[in-house]
C-alpha cells in the first residue's frame, strides 16, 4: 500500500526544526530582566517588574498589512519584522504602557527557512529597539491556504502601566501644545494605495531612483519605534497619539475629550518627499486621513514642559489644543 508523509502534504517538520535553531540566538538577543526560561517551552513566562503601586497589564496586536506584498515581491525580508513590533509597541505607549514582551505569528504556504529567519531577525531588532523581549511565537506551514511564496505576519505585545496613569484624556487642557515626532517614512499603513498609485498606475519600478535611494528602500523603510523617547519624557507628556491608518485626522481625536479640538498648522508639518510626490495624484484630505505625512507620533504637552521635550527629542511644534468639538482642525 502506498504511504503518504506530512512532507508529501506540503509540511516539512525538519525545515521547521532548522528554523527554530536559526532563531534561537536572535531570540536570546532580546532577553531583558523578567524573562523566565527560554525558547522551546509551551508558553513564554515573564515576571512582573516591581515598583508599581497598581500595575495594569496592557496588550495589543497588529500586522504589517500589504507592505508585506512589497517585501515579498522585492524579496527583501529584513525590515518588516521591525514594522510588526513597532505597530504594537507604539500603540501601547499611547496608554502609557511600557512594553514587556512580544510574540509573533508567521503563516506561510511553504516554510523558506532563510526568508523566515530574516523576518525574525527584524522582529528581534524591533524588540531591542522597543526594550522588550521576544518570548515566543508560532510558525504555521499551511499549503492550500496561501499561494507559494506568500506569508502573513501578526504580532502580539504585552506591556505594563500604573493604573493611575491610564486615563490621559482628563489630563489634556486648552492651551496644551502639540509636538510632532517625525516618522521614518510611510511606516505600515496605506500601502494598498501606495501600490495602486506608484506601481500599478504610474508604473514605477523598485529600482527607480527616488531622492537618491531606490524606491523600494524608501517604501520598506521600517516604522520608527518611539519607546526610548516616551520613557525619557514620560513625566512631561499629557497624552500621545500614534499616527497610523487614518492619519492625523482620525488618530489624534482618539486622545481628546469631547470639548477640546486639535488645531494644526498644516504648513508646519515637515512632509516627507514620498508624501509630497503622492500628493500630486491624491487629494490633500485623502492624504491626511490615510498617511502619517511625516508625523509618526504626536505628543500633547503642557506649555511649561515644551522646551524640555523639544530639547530632549527631535520633535517640533505643529499646533495646540483649543476649546471646541472634538476633532482636528487644519489652518
N, C-alpha and C positions, 0 to 999 in steps of 0.2 A: 504494500500500500504506500502511495506517495505521501510524504510528510511535508508539512509547511512550518517554517520557523517565523518568529517575530520579525526577524530581519527581512524575510521574504515579504512580509506585510508592510515593510517600509520603516520599521523602527529598529535602530541599531543600538543595543544596550552597551556594547563595547565603546562606541563613539561617545555615549553619554558618560561612561566612566572616565574616558580620556579627558573629556571636557571638565569634569569635576577636579581632576588632578591639575589641569591647567589653571583653574581659577583659585585654587587654594591659597597661593601666595598673594593673589590680588585681594581676596577677602581678608587675609591676615593684615594687609597693609592699612586696613580701615579700622582696626581694633582700637577702642578707646576704653577708659575705665568704666566699668559697669557690665561689660560683656562677660557672660559666663559660658564656658565651653567653647566649642569651635564648630566648623562646618562638618556636616555628616550626621548630625543628630536629627531627630524628627521635628524639632522645634528650636527656634533661637531663644536664648534666655538673656535677660538684661536686668540687672539690679537697679532699682530706682535710686537716683542720686539723693544724698542727704542735703539738709539745709532749707527745704521747703516747708512752710507752715501748713498750707493746704494744697498739696500737689494735685494737679489735674492732668490726666493723660489725654493728649490730643492725637488725632490720626488724620491722615489724608492719603488720597490715591489719585493717580493721574497716568496719562500716557504721553506719547510724543506726537500722535496724530499722523497726518500724511507727510510730515517731514521724513518719516521712515521711508516713504516711497522714493524720495530723492536719494537717501542713503543707499538703498538697495540698487537703484538704477545706476548710481555712480560708483558702487562697490566701495564706499567709504564708510566704515563702521565704527570709527574710533571716537566719535563725538556724541552720538545720540544717547549713549548711556549717561553722559553728563546732563543732557537735557531732561532725561527721565527723572533723575534725582532732583534737579533744580525745580521742576514743576511742582513737586511735592513739598520740598523743604521751604521754598519761598512762600507757599501758601500758609504753612504752619506759623511763620513769623507774623503774619497778619493777625493772628490770635494770640500773639506774644508767647508762642511756644518755641522752645529750643529743641531742635531735632536730636533724638537719641539713637534710633536705629532704623534701618531701611531693609526692605525685601523687594525682590523683583520677580516678575513672571515673564518668561521668554517662551513663546509658542511659535513653532515652525513646521513646515511640511517635512523637511529632512534636515537633521542637525548637521551644520557645517561647523566643525569644531573650531577652525581658525577664525571664522567670522564671529561666532558666538563669543569666543574668548576676547576679541577686540571690543565687542559690545560691553562685556562685563568689566573689562579694563576701564572703559569710560564710566561705568556705574561706580566702580571703586574710586576713580578720580573725583566724581561728583560727591561721593560720601566724604572724602578727605576735605574737599572744599567746604562741605556743609558741617564738618566736625561731628559726623555721626558714623555709626558702624554699619557695615553690611553684614547682617547676621544670618541671612538665608535667602532662599529663592526657589523657584520651580522652573524646570526646563521641560517643556512638553513637545514631543515629536508627534505630529498628527497628520499623517498622509491622508489626503482626501478632504481635509478641512481647509488647507491652504494650497496655493499653487507652489510648485517647486521654485525655490529661491526667495519666497516671501517669508516674512516673520512679523510678529507683533510683540510689543512690549507693554507691560503695565508695572507701575511701581507703587509701593506702599510704605509710608513713613509714619513713625510714632514719635511724638515729642512730649515735652512736659512744660507746664506753666503753673504759676501761682494763681490760685482761684481768684484772688482779689484783683488780678491784673487782666483778666479775660475781657471784661467789658470796656472796650476802647471808645465806643460811641459817646458815652457820658462824659468823656474827658475832653471832647472837642468843643471849642468855643469860637464865636465870631471874632475875627482878627487873627486867628492862627494862620501861620504861613505854610504854603505847600512847597516842599522841596523835592525836586526830581532827582532820582539816581539813574544815570544813563543805562540803557540796555546795551548788550554786546552786539545786537543785530535783530533779526526777525524773531528770535527766541523760538517758541514752539507752537505758535498759533497763526492761523490764516494761510497755511500752506496749500490748501485747496485752491485758494485764489491766486497765490504766488505761482503755482504750477500752471493754472489755467491761463494766466496772463503771460508770464515770461516764457514758458516752454511751449505751450500749445498755440497761443495767439501770436506772439512775437517771434516764435521760432528760435529763441536764444539757445545756445549750447553751453554745456557745463564748463567747457574750456574757454569760453569767451572772457575777455578781459573786462573787469569792472573795477574801475578806480585802482588799478594796479594789482588786483588779485583775480584769481579765477572765480567766475560766477558761483560755481558750486561751493567753493570755500567760504564765500560770503554768505550763501544761503544756509550752509551747515554749521556756521559759527555757533558754538554751543551757548545755551542760555546762561546768562550770568547768575551766579548764586550770591545772595546778599546776607548770608548768615554772619559773617565777620563784622560787616557794617552795622547790622542790627545789634549784636552783642556789645559793640563799642559805644553805641549811642542809645541804648535801651532806656536809660533813665531820662532821656530828653525827648522821647517820641510819644506824642499823644495817641497817634494811630498811624497805620500804614496800609497801603493797598498795593497788591501785586497786580501789575498791568498785563493781563493775559488776553484770552479771547474776549472780544467785546471792547478792547482798548480802554483808554482813559474814560470814555463816555459811559461805559457800562460798569466798570470796576470800582472807580472812586466812590460813587454813591453808596456802595455796599458798606462803607465805614462811617457814613454820615447819619446824624439824626434827622428827623422829618422837617425840622425848622431851619436847617442850615444847608447852604449850597456851596459848591466849589466854583470859584471864579478864576479861570485860567487865561493868561495872556498867550494866545496861540503863537505869536511871533517869538515868545521867549523860549519855546521848545526847540531844543537842538536836534532837529530832524536828521536822521541818518540818510546818507546818499541813496541807499536802496529804496527807502520810502519816498524820497523826492522823485526818483525815477518812476516808481509805480504811480505816483500821484498825477503823472501826465496822462494816465489812462483810466484812473479810478476817481470817482467823485470824492471831494475832500471829506464830507461827512462819513462816507463809507470807509475811507481810510482810517478815520479816527475811532470808528466803532468796530474795526476789525483788527488793527495792528497797534503795537505799542508806540510806534512813531519815534522811537529813540528813548523812551522812558520806560524802564523796567520795573521801578518801584517808586511810589510817591509817599513821602513822609509828611505827616501833619504835625507841626512843631509850634510850640508857644514862642511868640516873638522874642522873649528873653533868652531863648536857647538857640536861636537861629545861627548866630555867629559861630557858636561852639560846634554845631553839627556841620556847618559848611567847612569849617577848618579841619574837621575830622573825617570828611568824606570827599568824593568828587561830585557832590550834589550841587544843584543850583536852583534858585527860586523861579517858580513858574506861575504863582498865583497865591490866593488867600481864601479863607473861609469867610462867608458873609451870611447875613440873615436872609432867608428865602426858602422856597420849596426845595426839598432835597433833589439834587441833580448836579449836572456840570454845565456851566455857562462859559462859553468861549468869547473872549473880547479881542 
